[in-house]
Amino acid sequence: MIIGAVVQLGLLAAAQVDIKRRTAEQLNGPRWMWMSVSLINFVGPIAYFVFGRRNQASELPASTGR
């Protein structure tokens, strides 16, 4: 049970910090919604990391080939 609580709190903290650091353009949906969703046990933070962040791979500039 303690391990589950530690994992839950770790996911929650990681999601909350990531949401706060990203700009609105980097999120799929409003910031307040993802902050609220991330409070749902296990499912919320995982849903944010899967669905809440925009794919930045397509936004990165092409490599110079060095």
C-alpha positions in Angstrom: 0.0 0.0 0.0 2.9 2.4 0.8 4.4 1.7 -2.6 1.2 2.5 -4.3 0.9 5.7 -2.5 4.5 6.7 -3.4 3.8 5.9 -7.1 0.6 7.9 -7.0 2.2 10.9 -5.4 5.1 10.7 -7.8 2.8 10.6 -10.8 0.8 13.5 -9.5 3.8 15.6 -8.7 5.3 15.0 -12.1 2.1 15.8 -14.0 1.4 19.0 -12.0 5.0 20.3 -12.5 4.9 19.4 -16.2 1.5 21.1 -16.7 2.8 24.3 -15.0 6.0 24.4 -17.1 4.3 24.0 -20.5 2.7 26.9 -22.5 -0.9 26.7 -23.5 0.1 25.8 -27.1 1.9 22.7 -25.8 -1.3 21.3 -24.1 -4.3 19.6 -25.6 -7.0 21.5 -23.8 -7.1 24.1 -21.0 -4.5 24.0 -18.2 -7.2 24.0 -15.5 -8.8 20.9 -16.9 -5.5 18.9 -16.9 -4.7 20.2 -13.4 -8.0 18.8 -12.3 -7.8 15.5 -14.2 -4.3 14.8 -12.8 -5.9 14.7 -9.3 -7.7 11.4 -10.2 -5.8 8.5 -8.7 -3.3 6.9 -11.2 -5.6 7.4 -14.1 -5.4 11.2 -14.2 -1.7 11.7 -14.4 -1.4 8.8 -16.9 -4.2 10.3 -19.0 -2.4 13.6 -19.0 1.0 12.1 -20.1 -0.8 10.1 -22.9 -3.4 12.6 -24.1 -2.7 16.0 -22.6 0.6 16.9 -24.1 1.0 17.9 -27.8 3.5 15.9 -29.8 6.6 18.1 -30.0 8.4 15.8 -32.4 6.6 17.4 -35.3 7.3 20.9 -34.0 11.1 20.5 -33.6 13.3 21.9 -36.4 14.9 19.3 -38.7 18.4 18.2 -37.7 21.4 19.7 -39.6 22.8 16.2 -40.2 25.9 16.7 -38.2 
